[in-house]
Amino acid sequence: MSDCLFCRIVAGDLPSDEVASTERTYAFRDIKPALPVHVLVVPREHIVSADTVAPEHAEILAEMMSTAQQVARAEGLSERGYRLVLNVGDDAQNSVAHLHMHLVGGRPMEWPPG
């Protein structure tokens, strides 16, 4: 989708700080990191949100998880811990209508978040 920010990043039309790339996924650093490590893992295929995921997206979701695990290991978070977050809709402050997973870590976190 030419008007989707993340589709344009995946296509290389907009710059990003690439962390990992696979056949179905692309991971890049968030431009406004909430924690020392804040990476977005997105599918290369445009999927609006977790609310629109369907059974045919199973392989994409599995690859998103695998990419997140790979990034966590590369960033030194596997032993310390990290959080994976999928936001859906305005109340969750989801600002880009393209499925994306936030991988955050690098310091201890509280729950519920402040």
Rosetta blueprint (number, residue, H / E / L):
1 M L
2 S L
3 D L
4 C L
5 L H
6 F H
7 C H
8 R H
9 I H
10 V H
11 A H
12 G L
13 D L
14 L L
15 P L
16 S L
17 D L
18 E E
19 V E
20 A E
21 S E
22 T L
23 E L
24 R L
25 T E
26 Y E
27 A E
28 F E
29 R E
30 D L
31 I L
32 K L
33 P L
34 A L
35 L L
36 P L
37 V E
38 H E
39 V E
40 L E
41 V E
42 V E
43 P E
44 R L
45 E L
46 H L
47 I L
48 V L
49 S L
50 A H
51 D H
52 T H
53 V L
54 A L
55 P H
56 E H
57 H H
58 A H
59 E H
60 I H
61 L H
62 A H
63 E H
64 M H
65 M H
66 S H
67 T H
68 A H
69 Q H
70 Q H
71 V H
72 A H
73 R H
74 A H
75 E L
76 G L
77 L L
78 S L
79 E L
80 R L
81 G L
82 Y E
83 R E
84 L E
85 V E
86 L L
87 N L
88 V L
89 G L
90 D H
91 D H
92 A H
93 Q L
94 N L
95 S L
96 V L
97 A L
98 H L
99 L L
100 H L
101 M E
102 H E
103 L E
104 V E
105 G E
106 G L
107 R L
108 P L
109 M L
110 E L
111 W L
112 P L
113 P L
114 G L
